[in-house]
């Protein structure tokens, strides 16, 4: 498991490549896709983080969410100060605060 730094940019360099990845689907306990993170500009950092969490934990539970917030580094504080500005970070905070865990379905190109 990586040891996150205080810099999101540095942490991204520690994560596996997202080449060949189309998207990640977040699936609730009923099997419904509740969110999707596409491989497109502006979302690729989140895609890399969520792919890594899927590889390490298999699902998005509170332990995975804690690591995710550490990887997002300085963006985590910004998300806490501006709810809604970073929905993929908001989701991690919600899980830590008691929201139901989600399955992570990695979809290749």
C-alpha positions as CSV (number, residue, x, y, z in Angstrom):
1,X,0.0,0.0,0.0
2,X,1.3,3.5,-0.8
3,X,2.2,6.0,1.8
4,X,0.4,9.2,0.7
5,X,2.2,12.5,0.8
6,X,0.7,15.9,1.5
7,X,0.5,16.5,-2.3
8,X,-2.2,15.1,-4.5
9,X,0.1,15.5,-7.6
10,X,2.8,13.5,-5.9
11,X,0.3,10.9,-4.8
12,X,-1.0,10.4,-8.3
13,X,2.6,9.5,-9.4
14,X,2.5,6.6,-6.9
15,X,-0.7,5.1,-8.3
16,X,-1.1,2.6,-11.1
17,X,-1.8,3.9,-14.6
18,X,-5.3,4.3,-15.8
19,X,-4.4,3.6,-19.4
20,X,-6.9,1.3,-20.9
21,X,-9.5,2.2,-18.3
22,X,-12.9,3.5,-19.5
23,X,-14.6,4.2,-16.2
24,X,-15.4,3.0,-12.7
25,X,-19.0,2.4,-11.7
26,X,-20.0,2.7,-8.1
27,X,-22.6,0.2,-7.2
28,X,-24.9,0.2,-4.1
29,X,-26.1,-2.8,-2.1
30,X,-29.1,-3.2,-4.4
31,X,-26.9,-3.6,-7.4
32,X,-27.7,-0.1,-8.8
33,X,-25.0,2.1,-10.3
34,X,-25.2,5.2,-8.2
35,X,-22.3,7.1,-9.8
36,X,-19.7,6.8,-12.6
37,X,-16.2,8.2,-12.9
38,X,-15.2,8.5,-16.6
39,X,-11.7,8.5,-18.0
40,X,-11.8,12.1,-19.2
41,X,-10.0,15.3,-18.4
42,X,-10.9,16.7,-15.0
43,X,-11.8,13.2,-13.7
44,X,-8.7,11.2,-14.3
45,X,-7.2,11.9,-10.9
46,X,-10.4,10.6,-9.2
47,X,-10.4,7.7,-11.5
48,X,-6.8,6.8,-10.6
49,X,-7.6,7.1,-6.8
50,X,-10.8,5.0,-7.1
51,X,-9.1,2.4,-9.3
52,X,-6.3,2.1,-6.6
53,X,-8.9,1.7,-3.8
54,X,-10.7,-1.0,-5.9
55,X,-7.4,-2.9,-6.2
56,X,-6.5,-2.5,-2.6
57,X,-9.8,-3.0,-0.9
58,X,-12.3,-4.4,-3.5
59,X,-15.0,-2.1,-2.2
60,X,-15.4,1.4,-0.9
61,X,-15.8,1.1,2.8
62,X,-14.7,3.4,5.6
63,X,-11.1,2.1,5.6
64,X,-10.8,2.6,1.8
65,X,-12.4,6.0,2.1
66,X,-9.9,7.1,4.8
67,X,-7.0,6.2,2.5
68,X,-8.7,7.9,-0.4
69,X,-9.0,11.1,1.6
70,X,-5.3,10.9,2.4
71,X,-4.4,10.4,-1.3
72,X,-6.6,13.4,-2.3
73,X,-4.3,15.4,0.1
74,X,-4.9,19.1,-0.1
75,X,-8.1,18.7,-2.1
76,X,-9.7,16.9,0.9
77,X,-9.6,20.1,3.0
78,X,-11.0,22.1,0.1
79,X,-13.8,19.6,-0.3
80,X,-14.7,19.9,3.3
81,X,-14.8,23.7,3.0
82,X,-16.8,23.7,-0.2
83,X,-19.3,20.8,-0.2
84,X,-20.4,19.8,-3.7
85,X,-17.2,21.2,-5.3
86,X,-15.5,17.7,-5.2
87,X,-18.2,15.1,-5.4
88,X,-15.8,12.1,-5.5
89,X,-14.2,13.4,-2.2
90,X,-17.7,14.2,-0.8
91,X,-18.6,10.5,-1.4
92,X,-15.6,9.3,0.7
93,X,-16.5,11.7,3.5
94,X,-20.1,10.4,3.5
95,X,-19.0,6.8,3.8
96,X,-16.7,7.6,6.7
97,X,-19.7,9.4,8.3
98,X,-21.8,6.3,8.0
99,X,-23.1,6.0,4.4
100,X,-23.4,2.5,3.0
101,X,-20.2,1.0,1.4
102,X,-20.2,0.8,-2.4
103,X,-18.8,-1.8,-4.8
104,X,-16.3,-0.5,-7.3
105,X,-16.7,-2.0,-10.8
106,X,-13.6,-1.2,-13.0
107,X,-14.5,-1.1,-16.7
108,X,-11.7,-1.4,-19.3
109,X,-11.8,0.2,-22.8
